[in-house]
Amino acid sequence: MTSGREKRWSLAGATALVTGGSKGIGRAIVEELAGFGARVHTCSRNAAELEECRRQWEEEELAVTVSVCDVSVRAAREKLMEMVRESFDGKLDILVNNAGQLFSKVARELTENSYWHLMETNLWSSFHLSQLAHPLLLNASICGGGSIINISSIAGSLGFPCFTLYSITKGGMNQLTRSLATE
């Protein structure tokens, strides 16, 4: 008897990069992709959380590699993509821009530093990683080209108190996704 995953589809041979994969939605995405047979690389700022996940994934025999990366730092993103390029022999089938942060404060208490940090972490990193991944995605082995998946939020479409900056970044993520899709 086969499992539900085997009956539905397979990502055997596919490669994926998932940012922010040590908890929440990112972790679930890592586990699903690896469960369908993809080789996955994920990153997180939190080395301890990442190592705990790595151990669990190893025990479950999931093909997941990890690295510590703060996506708000340009040099860290570039290093991450170089590691992915080397690990996956220059090809990437799936990029999941998931990493993000949330500040919960009323708008009048937000600072310029808060603004730029959230923009860099939640929005610019996704744009930049998409740029860096482009040559690897062109070499993708599935679906005639790679896929970029940007994780957004209902906060990108609706207003919520105390989520102003987060909502701005997720609204930008929605438009980034639409615009990149046209290219």
C-alpha positions as CSV (number, residue, x, y, z in Angstrom):
1,M,0.0,0.0,0.0
2,T,1.3,3.5,-0.8
3,S,1.0,6.6,1.2
4,G,-1.2,9.6,0.1
5,R,1.9,11.4,-0.9
6,E,3.0,8.7,-3.3
7,K,-0.4,8.4,-4.9
8,R,-0.8,12.1,-5.5
9,W,2.5,13.2,-7.0
10,S,6.3,13.2,-6.6
11,L,9.0,15.8,-6.4
12,A,11.8,13.3,-6.6
13,G,14.8,14.9,-8.1
14,A,13.5,18.5,-7.5
15,T,15.4,21.0,-5.5
16,A,14.0,23.7,-3.2
17,L,15.1,26.6,-1.1
18,V,12.8,27.7,1.8
19,T,13.7,30.7,3.8
20,G,12.6,30.8,7.4
21,G,12.1,27.0,7.6
22,S,12.7,26.3,11.3
23,K,9.2,27.0,12.5
24,G,5.6,27.7,11.6
25,I,4.6,27.8,7.9
26,G,8.2,27.6,6.7
27,R,8.8,24.4,8.6
28,A,5.6,22.8,7.3
29,I,6.6,23.7,3.8
30,V,10.1,22.2,4.2
31,E,8.6,19.0,5.6
32,E,6.0,18.7,2.8
33,L,8.5,19.4,0.0
34,A,11.0,16.9,1.5
35,G,8.1,14.4,2.1
36,F,7.3,14.5,-1.6
37,G,10.9,13.7,-2.4
38,A,12.5,17.1,-3.1
39,R,16.0,17.9,-1.8
40,V,15.4,21.0,0.4
41,H,17.7,23.6,1.8
42,T,16.4,25.9,4.5
43,C,17.7,28.7,6.6
44,S,16.9,30.6,9.7
45,R,18.4,33.2,12.0
46,N,18.1,31.0,15.0
47,A,20.9,28.4,14.9
48,A,19.6,26.4,17.9
49,E,16.1,26.0,16.4
50,L,17.6,25.1,13.0
51,E,19.8,22.5,14.5
52,E,16.9,20.9,16.4
53,C,14.9,20.8,13.1
54,R,17.9,19.3,11.2
55,R,18.2,16.5,13.7
56,Q,14.5,15.7,13.5
57,W,14.5,15.7,9.7
58,E,17.6,13.5,9.7
59,E,15.8,11.0,12.0
60,E,12.8,11.1,9.6
61,E,15.2,10.5,6.7
62,L,14.1,13.7,4.9
63,A,16.7,15.2,2.5
64,V,17.0,18.6,4.1
65,T,20.2,20.7,4.6
66,V,20.3,23.8,6.7
67,S,22.3,27.0,7.2
68,V,22.1,30.0,9.5
69,C,21.1,33.1,7.5
70,D,19.6,36.5,8.4
71,V,17.8,37.4,5.2
72,S,17.8,41.1,6.1
73,V,21.6,41.1,5.4
74,R,22.6,41.4,1.7
75,A,25.9,39.5,2.1
76,A,24.1,36.7,3.9
77,R,21.6,36.3,1.1
78,E,24.4,36.2,-1.5
79,K,26.2,33.6,0.6
80,L,23.0,31.5,0.9
81,M,22.4,31.5,-2.8
82,E,26.0,30.5,-3.5
83,M,25.6,27.6,-1.1
84,V,22.4,26.6,-2.8
85,R,24.1,26.9,-6.2
86,E,26.9,24.6,-5.1
87,S,24.7,22.1,-3.3
88,F,22.2,21.7,-6.1
89,D,24.6,21.8,-9.0
90,G,23.5,25.1,-10.3
91,K,19.8,24.4,-10.5
92,L,16.9,25.3,-8.3
93,D,13.3,24.2,-9.0
94,I,11.5,26.0,-6.2
95,L,12.3,29.1,-4.2
96,V,10.0,29.8,-1.3
97,N,10.4,33.3,0.2
98,N,8.9,32.7,3.6
99,A,11.2,34.4,6.1
100,G,9.6,37.4,7.8
101,Q,9.1,39.3,11.0
102,L,6.2,41.0,12.6
103,F,6.2,44.2,14.7
104,S,3.0,44.8,16.7
105,K,3.0,48.5,17.5
106,V,0.7,51.4,16.9
107,A,1.9,53.4,13.9
108,R,2.8,56.5,15.9
109,E,5.4,54.5,17.9
110,L,7.2,53.0,14.9
111,T,10.6,54.3,14.0
112,E,12.5,54.7,10.8
113,N,14.8,51.9,11.8
114,S,11.8,49.6,12.4
115,Y,10.5,50.5,8.9
116,W,13.7,49.8,7.1
117,H,14.4,46.6,9.0
118,L,11.0,45.1,8.2
119,M,11.2,46.2,4.6
120,E,14.6,44.6,4.3
121,T,13.5,41.4,6.0
122,N,10.0,40.9,4.6
123,L,10.1,42.4,1.2
124,W,13.5,43.4,-0.2
125,S,15.0,40.0,0.7
126,S,12.3,38.2,-1.3
127,F,13.0,40.5,-4.3
128,H,16.7,40.1,-4.0
129,L,16.6,36.3,-3.5
130,S,14.4,36.1,-6.6
131,Q,17.0,38.0,-8.6
132,L,19.8,35.8,-7.3
133,A,17.8,32.6,-7.9
134,H,16.9,33.5,-11.5
135,P,19.8,31.8,-13.2
136,L,19.3,28.7,-11.1
137,L,15.6,28.7,-11.8
138,L,16.3,28.8,-15.5
139,N,18.1,25.4,-15.1
140,A,15.2,23.9,-13.2
141,S,14.5,20.2,-14.0
142,I,10.7,20.3,-13.4
143,C,7.8,22.1,-15.1
144,G,10.0,23.7,-17.8
145,G,11.4,26.3,-15.4
146,G,11.5,27.0,-11.7
147,S,8.8,28.4,-9.5
148,I,9.0,31.2,-6.9
149,I,6.5,31.1,-4.1
150,N,6.1,34.2,-1.9
151,I,4.4,33.8,1.4
152,S,2.2,36.7,2.1
153,S,-0.7,37.4,4.6
154,I,-4.2,38.5,4.7
155,A,-2.7,41.6,6.3
156,G,-1.4,42.5,2.9
157,S,-5.0,43.1,1.7
158,L,-6.8,44.1,4.9
159,G,-6.0,46.6,7.6
160,F,-5.3,45.5,11.2
161,P,-4.5,47.6,14.2
162,C,-0.8,47.6,15.2
163,F,0.3,45.8,12.1
164,T,1.0,48.8,9.8
165,L,4.5,48.0,8.8
166,Y,3.9,44.3,8.5
167,S,0.9,45.0,6.3
168,I,2.9,47.3,4.1
169,T,5.5,44.6,3.5
170,K,2.9,42.0,2.7
171,G,1.0,44.3,0.4
172,G,4.3,44.9,-1.4
173,M,4.8,41.1,-1.5
174,N,1.5,40.7,-3.2
175,Q,2.4,43.2,-5.9
176,L,6.0,41.8,-6.2
177,T,4.4,38.4,-6.9
178,R,2.0,39.7,-9.6
179,S,4.8,41.7,-11.2
180,L,7.3,38.9,-11.3
181,A,4.7,36.6,-12.7
182,T,4.3,38.9,-15.7
183,E,8.1,38.6,-16.4
